[in-house]
Amino acid sequence: MIGIVSGMVMQRNRHNVAEIIIYPEKEIKNAKYFKEDGLFKELDLHKADNGAYILGGIPTGGPYSVNIDGKTYTDIYVGDVWLLGGQSNMEGVGELTSEDIKMKAEDHIRAFYMDDEWGAAELIRMHDLWNAKDKVHRKLLPDVPPPAGPRVRCVGPGLFFAQKMYDYEQVPQGVICCAHGGTSMDQWSPEGRDLGGDESLYGAMYRRFVHNGSRVKGMFWYQGCSDASPELSEVFEEKMINFVSCVRRDFGENLPFVQVQISRLAAVGDENADKSWTKIREVQRTLHEKIKGLDTVYTISYELSDPIHVSSNSQKVIGRNAAELMYGLIHGYDAKSCLPGIRLDSIKMKMNSHEPLWTDIVVTFSNLHGKLKAEPSAMGFELVSGGRKLGDFIYNVSLIEETAIVRVNMSIDFILQNDVHIAYGYGLNPRCNITDEEGYSIPAFGPVKLSYDE
């Protein structure tokens, strides 16, 4: 039977009872669920036009057993279910820490693993591509051997996201693992939905969704590095807008969508690489202005565990931040002190009070938890003109509450005459370290043209 699996988390509806879609091979005669005390109740079943049934009535919590015409499904939970998609930083390549190794799996925080089995969520099992049921994942790994021995580079943000969502909601949480490293937006094309899991990443995600009741609460997405080229970055915004639209068509109308802005790549680059990575980040930063019900986690100030993958400690912060944004999208940003993603509020120039040939660029942010901070001193701002970095004209950055004052060895006239722009996190491998007091990174932004209002 498609739509119900032992060990699963069933998505709840607004009445806090399960509501999923199942596809039996024949008409259902008898269906009931067993509570922990052994007593049973009849399931709510409503037949749909296409031969499917809407199954409901099981309260949030678990574990339950469900019996449909003599077949029993065990370890069933009811709560919220989330899709995890994107490439390697969602798949998880951060190196396990001693804290990660000691972390115990919890039954109420569950994962639908790549082998089509549910279980208590564990980092070492999430996104194990070599054991994926959907053949598309093996086709994308033709020359990559499976790890020799236990996986040690397997930390993504999904588990930490689910843990924080449990803290907020206090109902079981389930994540459906769908990500695959090194994949582009073209490889995630929604046109592949009906190709199934052997040919399409989107098709694999859709199959797993239907296999688990065709109901989820939202999507957590981390992708963009594979589209950071001169050609692909120019069409990235168009593809993302289409992707989110199709996700909402196929997985749930108005589905809340939290994405992650890409970080950096420690490699020898050139102007094209700088521009492409910057373009992707800027599209991601402003996407909430174009798509309602979407918000963004920022990562440019976080440490890496290798040249492109954020560390385990960084993934913990990303997961926590994503949960806050998701909870705010669903319940409103006043709920439980949740704030939207950090926003670039304004950029203003003023003449330095000590020297007229110097300029103070005042950059203000909003939606901060507390004030801006950086240790030992703030890094990450860059001046750009004609698509090129201008060099070391920044001699000091002061952080005061929600404001960064960037002091530069340029006059206002020089800035205006030379079309100077400012950016934070510009290029392939910028060194940035500014966060708020919760540890959330400010967004990489720009380049933004500098102007002056007397």
N, C-alpha and C positions, 0 to 999 in steps of 0.2 A: 504494500500500500504506500503510495506516495503522499508525503505531507506529515507523517508522524514517525518518529525514530526514538528508540529507547535512549535514555540519557539526555534528551533534548531539553532546551528551554523553550516553552511555548510563549509566543508574544501575547501579552495581556491587552485588553481593550480599555476604554476609559472608565469602565465599570469595575476594573481590577479583577476580571476573570479572563481566562484564555479565550482567544478567538483566532483560529487558524483554518486553513483550507486543506482538506484531504481528498485524495482521489482513490477510492476503492475499486477493485476489479468487478464487484457486483454490489447490488443494493444491500445496505446495512440493515440488519434485523435487530441487533441488540448491542448497546454500547453503554459502558459504565466506567466510573473511575473509583479507585480505592484510596481512602485516606490512610494516614499513618496508623490510625487506631484499628484498621482492618475493616471498618464499615464502608459500604459503597453507596454511591448515588448514581442516578442516571445522568448521562451526558446530554447536553443540549446539542441537538443535531438538526440542521436545516438543509434540505436538499437544494442544490443550485441547478440551473438550467443545463449545464454542461456535464452533468453526471457527478460533479463534485459535491462535497458536503462542507458546510461551515460547522466546525466543531467548537463548542464553547462550554462555559459554565464552571470550569475548574478555577477555584480561587488562587490568587497569588500565593506562592510558597512552594512546598514540596519537601521530600519527594513523594510522588504519587505513582500508582500503577493504573494503566488504562487498558480495559479489555473491550475489544471490538470483535463481535462474532467469534469468540473463543480464542482469539490471538491476543496475548498480553504484551504490553509495552511497559517497561519498568524504568525507575529513576527519572520520572518526568517532573520537571519544574515549570512554574509559571512566573514570568517576570518580563524583562525587556531583552530584546535581541538586536544586535548591531552587526552591520557589514563592515569588515576591514578590507580595504582595497588599496592598490597602488603598487609601488616598487620596493626596493630592498630595505629602505628605512622603516617601512611598515612591516614587511616580511620579518625583519629583525636580524641585524648583523652586529649589534653591539655585543661586546664581550661580557660574559657572565662575571659578576662580582661575587665575593664571598657572601654578601647579603642576599644576592639572588639565589645562590645555591642553598642557603638555609631556609628560604621562603617555602612555606608549606602550602600545598594546593588546598583550596576550599571548595566544597561541593556546590555552594550557592553561586560561585563564579566559574562559568563553564565555557568550553570552547568546542566548536565543531571543527575537528582537525581535518587536514587535507586527505586523510584516508577514509573520510565519511563516517568517523566514529566520534561520538560525544564523550567528553570526560571533564573532570575538574581541570581548570586551565593551568597549564604548566609552560613556562617559557621554552623548555627544551623540546616540547612537542609542537608548539605553534608554528605553522607555516613550514612543516617538514615536506619540502617539495618533492623529495625523492620517493616519498610514499603516497603521492597524490593519486586520488581516484581518477581525476580528470587528466587525460593524456596530454592535453596542451602544455601542462607544466613540464612533463618529461621532454616534449618536443623542443621546448625552449632551453633545455639543459643537455643537449646532445653530447657535449664534450666535457661536461663537468661531473666528476665522480662524486658519489656521496661521501660525507665526512668519514674519516677513519676514526672510529670510536665515538664516544658521546659528543654531541654538539656543544661547543663552548661559545660560539659566536651566533647567538640566537635571540638577542634581546631587542624587541620592538616595543612600541607604546601601547599595544592593544590590551594586554593584561592590566597594566596600571590604569588605563582608561576605565576598564570594567570595574576594577576595585573602587575607584573613586565614584563611579556611577552607583555602585551598591551603597556607598556611604551616603549619597544623596537620596536615593530612592528607597532603600531598605527592602528591596525585592530581588529575587535571583536575577543574575545577569548572564547573558550568553553572547559570545562573539562567533561569527562565522568567518573563518580565515580564508581570504581569497587573493592576497597579494602575491606578486612575483617580481623579483629583483630585475633591474635593467630593462624594464618594459616602458614603451612609449604610449602616447595617447592613441596612436593608430592601432597598436596592438590591443588596446582596450576599447576599440570601436564598438558602439552599441549595435552596429549593423550585424555583428556576430551573435546576437542574442539567440537566434534559432539554430545556430550551427552546433550548439551543444558544447560540452566540456572537452571534447577531443580536439576541437579546432579553434576555439575562441576563449580568451580570458573572460570577456563579458558573458559569453555563453556558459562558461563554467560557473561564474558567480550566480547567474540566473538559475541554473540547474540546482545549485546548492540551496538557493532561496526557496524554490518550489519544493524541494525535498524536505524542507524544514517548516512547511506550513504556509508559505507565501505571505508571511507577515513579519516585518521588522520595524524597529522603532526609529532607526536613523543610520547614517553612513559616516564612517571615519576614514578619510582618504589622505594618502601621503604619496605624491608623485610629482614629477617635473624635471628631474635631472636629465632624463633621456631625451627630453624635448629642448634642451638648452643648446641649440645650434642656430646659426643665422637664419636658416630656412624655417625650421620648425617653431622657433620662438615667435615668429611673426604671425603664426596661425594658432598659437596656443590658447589665446583667450577665446577665440571662436569655438575651438574644440572643447574647451572646458564648459562653456555655456551650453553647448549641445549635449555634452555628457551628463551634466546635472539635470537637464531637462528630460533626457531619456531615462535616467535613474528614477526620476519621479514618475514617469509614465509606467515603468516596468516594476518598480519596487514599492511604490506608495506615493500618492499625491501629497505634495508639500512636504516631502520627507526632509527633516533637518539634516544638514550636510556640514560637517566640520572638516576642513582641509588643513594641511600643514605647508607653510612656506619652506621652500628648499633652503638648505644651509650652504655649504661650500665644498669645493674640491681642491685638495692640496696637490697641485700639479703645475707644470710650466704651461702657461697659457699665452694668449695674444689678445689683441684688441677685440677680435671677433668673439672669443670666449668670454671676455669681460662683459661685452655688450649683451650676449645671449643669456648668460646666467642672471645678469641684472634685469633683463627684460622679463624673464620668467617670474622672478621675485616680485617685480612691480605689478604684473598682471595678477598674481596671487594676492598681493596686498590690497588691490582695489576691487577684487571680484565681488566682495559683499555689497558694493555700490550698484552692481548690475544684477545680482541674483539675491532675491529675498530668501531669508531662512538659511543663509550660509554665513559661516564665520571662519576665522583663520588663526591658527597657532603659529607663532613666529619662533625661529630657531637660530638665527644668525649669530647670536651671542653664546651659543653652547659649545662645549668641547666635543671633539671627535674621538672615536676609538681607532680609526684608521683614516686613510685619506678622504673618505667620502661619507662614512657612516657615523652618526652621532652615538655617543657613549651610552652605557646603561643608565648612568646617573641623569644624563640629558633626557633619555627616553621616559624616565619616571616623571620628570617635570612636564614633558610634552603630553603624556597621558593624562596627568592631573589637570593641565590647562584645557585639554580637549574636552574633558568631562565637564568642566565648569562652563565652557562655551555651549556644549550640547544641552546641559541642563537649562541654561539661560534661554537658548532658542526655543525649548519646549515649554518652559514654565514662566518665562519672562525674566529679564535681567535684574529685577529687584529681589527675586527669590533667593533666599539663603546667601545674600550678599554677592551673588554672581555678577560679574562684569563682562561686557562684550570684549572682543579682542582689542588690544592696545591700538589706538589710532594716532596718526600724525595729525596734530591739530592745526599748527600754524608755523610758518617760517618768516621771520622778519629780520631786517638788517638795521643796525644803528652804528653811528660813528663811535669808535672806542673813546672813552672818556680821557685817556692819557695821551693819545697820539692820533691826529686826524688821518694819517696814512694807514692806520689799522682799522679793522672792522669787526664788530661783534655780530655774529649770526645767531639769532635766538630761535631755537627749535623747541616747540612745545608739544607735548603728548597728552592724551587723555585716556581714561579707563585704566589708570594705574592702580595697583595695590600698593598704597603708600607712595614713596618717592623714588626717583631714579637713583641707581647706585652702580658703582663699578670699582673693582679693585685690581691693581693699586691705583690706576688712573684710567679715565675714560678713553676708549679707542674705538675707531670704526668709521668716523666721518671722513669724507673725501670731497675735494673740489674737482670738478670736471668741466672741460670746455672742448667743444668740437668732438665729443666722444672720447676724449683722452684725459687721463688723470693728470692734474697739474703739478703734482709734486708736493713737497713738504712746506706748504704755506700756513698750515694750521700749527700754532704754537701752544695752544692751551684749550682744554675743554673743561668747563665747570658745570657740575650738576647741582641744580637748586630746585628742590621739590620736583615739579613735573617738567622742568625746563633744562635743556642743555644749551649752554652759551659757548659757541664755537668761535674762538678768537683767531683771526687770520691776519697775516702780514700782507694785506692788500687794502687799497683804498676802495671806497664805495664806487668812485668814478671808474677805477680800473675793472672792478667786477662787472659793472654795467656795460662798459665799452667792449669787454672781451667775452660777453655772453657766458659768464661763469654760472655753473649749476652746483648744487650741493647734493650729496647722497650719503646714506648710511648703509654699509655693507655692499659697496660697489665691487663688481668684478667676480672673478673665479674663486679667489681665496682671500677674502678680506679678513682682517683680524678685528673682531668686535667683542665687546664685553659688557655692554650696558643692559641692565635688567631693572625691573621694579623690585620691591621688597619681598614679593612672593617668589622671586627667581624667574619670572616670565620675561623673555627677551622682548625688547622693543622691535618693531618691524624693520627689516631692510627696506629702504625706500629710495626713490629717485632714479636718475638725477632730476632734481627739481630746479627750474630756472629761478635765480635770485632776482628780486625786484626791490625797489625802495620807494616807500611812501614817506615823504617828509612830514 
